[in-house]
Amino acid sequence: MKMFVEPTRIFLHRDFIDFRKAINGLTALVEDELNRDAYTGDLFVFCNKSKDKLKILYWDKTGFALWQKR
């Protein structure tokens, strides 16, 4: 089973984020702060302040997917 589309690029948000943000909030960060189109299939990686959790956002042509590692 293929888990997600083959990303062409991976972007790491350099600053920590509020981990209460969900898909809409993270999409706004991608477009406003990273100046990227969130609908490209690229992976966008975010971490929390203590850097022990990750969220990965991507578009898979049918909708957004959000993975979280705790």
Phi and psi in degrees as a GROMACS rama.xvg file:
@    title "Ramachandran Plot"
@    xaxis  label "Phi"
@    yaxis  label "Psi"
@TYPE xy
-84.1762  124.936  LYS-2
-78.6894  -38.3345  MET-3
-157.834  170.06  PHE-4
-63.1606  156.328  VAL-5
-73.2717  110.025  GLU-6
-72.4915  142.285  PRO-7
-85.7447  -29.9967  THR-8
-142.925  155.39  ARG-9
-125.321  126.746  ILE-10
-114.38  131.456  PHE-11
-107.068  120.928  LEU-12
-72.195  121.113  HIS-13
-70.8968  -33.1216  ARG-14
-91.4019  153.452  ASP-15
-70.9359  158.507  PHE-16
-123.465  162.59  ILE-17
-73.7478  116.298  ASP-18
-74.1816  1.41347  PHE-19
-78.4343  -12.3484  ARG-20
-65.9974  138.582  LYS-21
-112.267  -156.959  ALA-22
-58.2355  -47.7802  ILE-23
-63.3748  -43.4246  ASN-24
-66.1606  -39.939  GLY-25
-70.7575  -36.5358  LEU-26
-62.4725  -39.8998  THR-27
-62.9034  -39.9611  ALA-28
-62.703  -42.1567  LEU-29
-59.6569  -47.2219  VAL-30
-77.2352  -37.0998  GLU-31
-85.6738  -45.7487  ASP-32
-92.9367  -37.3957  GLU-33
-90.8065  -10.5179  LEU-34
53.3092  44.8246  ASN-35
-124.149  156.413  ARG-36
-84.1326  121.484  ASP-37
-74.0169  -11.788  ALA-38
-97.0457  24.9358  TYR-39
-93.8426  -17.1976  THR-40
94.0033  -2.76942  GLY-41
-69.5894  155.107  ASP-42
-92.4709  136.37  LEU-43
-119.809  119.304  PHE-44
-108.765  133.041  VAL-45
-128.46  148.776  PHE-46
-130.993  162.22  CYS-47
-88.1683  177.994  ASN-48
-61.1332  -40.328  LYS-49
-84.0931  -2.01563  SER-50
58.5796  34.0206  LYS-51
-114.656  6.19013  ASP-52
-136.793  148.294  LYS-53
-128.993  149.499  LEU-54
-128.081  136.81  LYS-55
-124.096  124.252  ILE-56
-113.18  136.692  LEU-57
-156.1  159.486  TYR-58
-102.12  128.176  TRP-59
-113.636  25.8336  ASP-60
76.8552  -8.61827  LYS-61
-120.01  -7.00545  THR-62
156.391  175.742  GLY-63
-81.089  147.215  PHE-64
-121.272  140.385  ALA-65
-129.884  117.782  LEU-66
-105.341  143.596  TRP-67
-131.955  136.042  GLN-68
-116.435  123.043  LYS-69
